[in-house]
Amino acid sequence: ETGVTQTPRHLVMGMTNKKSLKCEQHLGHNAMYWYKQSAKKPLELMFVYNFKEQTENNSVPSRFSPECPNSSHLFLHLHTLQPEDSALYLCASSLATGTSGNEQFFGPGTRLTVL
Amino acid sequence: SQQGEEDPQALSIQEGENATMNCSYKTSINNLQWYRQNSGRGLVHLILIRSNEREKHSGRLRVTLDTSKKSSSLLITASRAADTASYFCATDRGSSNTGKLIFGQGTTLQVKP
């Protein structure tokens, strides 16, 4: 257990569905991240939030919509996804961006399949 | 372009042997980190080495950093079957310090009992 939980662990959705991924951290951290991990590709950073403010959007398509209501929770809202969006979506947290030694703690991920 | 690139892409060894993985990167860094990922799970932080450090140890792990060559290595000594996983290096770049880590493609390690 890393102190970061993600739900659901598995999700199958059609291209017209709307779903949300949830991440919660119990570590008292102030920075949270969404990553996408596809087969045979390196981990791709999607979004960074620091003290609830988005500080990084790595050119992510608008069909992915993040939400960070507080420093402990992070959501990824999904709508009209494409089959190529099927991947493992990982959430991570760290003390805060801009701190020395930005060690990140990862959740177990949500395995998303888009049909 | 990719910041961290590991080699080899795959490594298979016998239990008890040592495993060495290498990582190269392109730009200046604040620190370099190594993570482990068991199949289909989240990543676990192993060790962090700062740009002004050359070597660091943690249990059976030894990490070296050569900033002149922009490379790092991870050595796992006396490997165990439980070390079977993918290993990733990640760089925390220089000046911006936005929290953005750039991950390599990873080395898949198999330790045979």
Interface residues (C-beta under 8 A of the other chain):
Chain A: T2 V4 Q6 A31 Y33 K40 K41 P42 L43 L45 V48 N50 T55 E56 L88 L90 A92 S94 A96 T97 G98 S100 G101 N102 E103 Q104 F105 F106 G107 P108 G109 R111
Chain B: Q2 G4 N30 N31 Q33 Y35 G40 R41 G42 L43 V44 H45 L48 R50 F88 A90 D92 N97 T98 G99 K100 L101 I102 F103 G104 Q105 G106
